[in-house]
Amino acid sequence: MTTPTGRLDAVSPATHPGRDAAGFRAIRSAAKNVETAEAELRQAVHTAREAGDSWAVIGTALGISRQAAQQRFS
């Protein structure tokens, strides 16, 4: 079965001038970048904790409280 993403990726502005999916593709790309960044952040926090960094240090690096950092990543 073709996914909605696959169908819109196949739309060509030349054949369907009213159906340019560039905005949709840009949103999907940005969402993927967010997912990748979140995974990198989780790994960085995990590595920092293993190295002995406190939740206060991690929270400061993220611009959030110690408690917020601990709740989000523990």
Buried (B, 14 or more C-beta within 10 A) or exposed (E): EEEEEEEBEEBEEEEEEEEBBEEBBEEBEEEEEEEEEEEEEEEBBEEBBEEEBEBEBBBBEBEBEBEBBBEBBE
